[in-house]
Amino acid sequence: MNPEWKIDTIAVQGGYEPRSGEPRVLPVVQSTTFKYEDAGHVSKLFDLEAAGFFYSRLANPTTDAFERKIAQMERGPGAMATSSGQAAITLAILNICSSGQHIVAASTLYGGTYNLFSTTLPKMGIEVTFVDPEASSEDILKAFRHETRCLYAETIGNPGLNILDFEKFSAVAHDRKCPLIIDNTLATPYLCRPFELGADIIVHSATKYMDGHATSVGGVIVDGGRFDWGCGRYPELTEPDESYHGIRYLNNFGDLAYIIKARVQLMRDLGPTQAPLNSFLFNLGVETLHLRMQRHSENALAVAKFLQGHPLVSWVCYPGLENHPSHERAKKYLPKGASGVLTFGIKGGMEAGRKFMEGTRLIALVVHVGDARSCVLHPASTTHRQLTEEQQISSGVTPDLIRLSIGIEDAGDIIADIDQALYLSQTQHA
Ligand SMILES: Cc1ncc(COP(=O)(O)O)c(C=O)c1O
């Protein structure tokens, strides 16, 4: 890759640069395994002394190209694709955290992540302390313990849409010699590059904007390559891994230590691999990510402004609006746009919300965001329904909240659909 390339060029051409006579389009290498004639070569691959492919659970050429593209876009030295965003988050944490240890996380998280942290990680012996992301540095620091391994947050909270105070979070994490792990799903590397704002590890649900067409579930972990794993607190990266011939990740792989460990230890043992066909589809999606994110952001801002003046709407939450509590941060950290997701409160609460969802025609009721097609959802009765009301409120969900993922259709058509569904929501027999 030419290091001068801008992100739009990387989106289109990064990751895969064919040589003379090779396919112009990234091929799908639908093969579990790879043939060799020389046993010595295979041993070198196994011993991580040579780069190459031998089994697609660990690495595959199509997936490798997608990983390279995302690492280039985020400006990190390496990335690893996973079978889902949830798998990316789980592996990102398990790579540096085991039973008896602890993490600190912003409370304003995607519902699936909240459940992982509040239910499944504790069952594995990993405790999680949730903090209000607007709390002071001093209060967030109080949540840290000797055994705390990372601080975790989302660039744009889903569905609360609060924009993270990166300076505060990175300063707090680094003060305690912990990496800051950021879920950059809703922002995408086009709108925000967390490594430039102090993050150390980035995770994505590729299922959302990277795919962009609602075809595939997948995730990515990106290593920023800058965290000081040699600070004395992360023996899993500095001491020999007896399950891999006593390899010492930091010593052998330097700025790729974290992501190589994730691959050769956790992907090897747990196996949530990204299917090559999905990597092909994600790569195809990312080729237009920069164009789509511009249009998603423009359309969402137009819809947010429309909703702000609507008599049947009690509040609108979109970081691109001047009255949004995170607007100054949105301007600072997301100068190219505030992405395509917005929420609003419908007059008539829960019942009107249900009628609104059933009343849209162009906008589809689906449990998804980031699609080129506009989507609507009522989180309190769907994605966040496993949470208690208290947990829902703490992750930013109220009973009247409608979440819209604004697509890249004509903004006027989207607005007309919302308008008619709002009026329909107030009728008796909608
Ligand atoms: C912000 C965020 N992170 C992670 C995930 C989980 O990703 P996946 O559904 O690909 O497992 C989602 C899913 O909606 C999400 O919105």
The ligand as a MOL file (V3000), in Angstrom:
LIG
                    3D

  0  0  0     0  0            999 V3000
M  V30 BEGIN CTAB
M  V30 COUNTS 16 16 0 0 0
M  V30 BEGIN ATOM
M  V30 1 C -21.9850 -1.4250 18.6110 0
M  V30 2 C -22.0940 -2.9040 18.3920 0
M  V30 3 N -21.0850 -3.7080 18.7770 0
M  V30 4 C -21.1420 -5.0380 18.6030 0
M  V30 5 C -22.2480 -5.6400 18.0590 0
M  V30 6 C -22.2890 -7.1390 17.9030 0
M  V30 7 O -22.0060 -7.4820 16.5990 0
M  V30 8 P -22.5520 -8.8180 15.8710 0
M  V30 9 O -24.0200 -8.7060 15.7900 0
M  V30 10 O -21.8440 -8.7560 14.5630 0
M  V30 11 O -22.1060 -9.9690 16.7040 0
M  V30 12 C -23.3160 -4.8570 17.6230 0
M  V30 13 C -24.5160 -5.4710 17.0260 0
M  V30 14 O -25.5070 -4.8130 16.8150 0
M  V30 15 C -23.2400 -3.4450 17.8040 0
M  V30 16 O -24.2350 -2.6300 17.4310 0
M  V30 END ATOM
M  V30 BEGIN BOND
M  V30 1 1 1 2
M  V30 2 1 2 3
M  V30 3 2 2 15
M  V30 4 2 3 4
M  V30 5 1 4 5
M  V30 6 1 5 6
M  V30 7 2 5 12
M  V30 8 1 6 7
M  V30 9 1 7 8
M  V30 10 2 8 9
M  V30 11 1 8 10
M  V30 12 1 8 11
M  V30 13 1 12 13
M  V30 14 1 12 15
M  V30 15 2 13 14
M  V30 16 1 15 16
M  V30 END BOND
M  V30 END CTAB
M  END
